[in-house]
Amino acid sequence: MITIRTYSDNGPYWPSTVMKYQAACLKDVIFHTRLAMEENEQYIGAFNEDGTCYGLWEEDGEPEPDGEGGWWKPRHYTFRRPGGRSAKAFVMMAEKMK
């Protein structure tokens, strides 16, 4: 059983949001991950039964002007692995999601 967990920092006025979803098969993993991406969650992680994080997606889209005087933020996610370049940041984010 894999647990998909999401984390969003809602700014200085509201508390951060952490959600958990159970996934019994690959179809469920893809469904919950895609749903979280459509809801613009900041971090999406896949955890096993022991609480070990397999990897997480980090939303890192930069705001761009929309041409009408406002801004919009495109959805762009980067996949991070436990042994990547910033291992310490990965561990800290995985702990926030627990």
Buried (B, 14 or more C-beta within 10 A) or exposed (E): EBBBBBBBEEEEEEEEEBBEBEBEEEEBBEBBBEBBBEEEBBBBBBBEEEEEBEBBBBBEEEEEEEEEEEEEEEEEBEEBEEEEEEEEEBEEBBEBBE
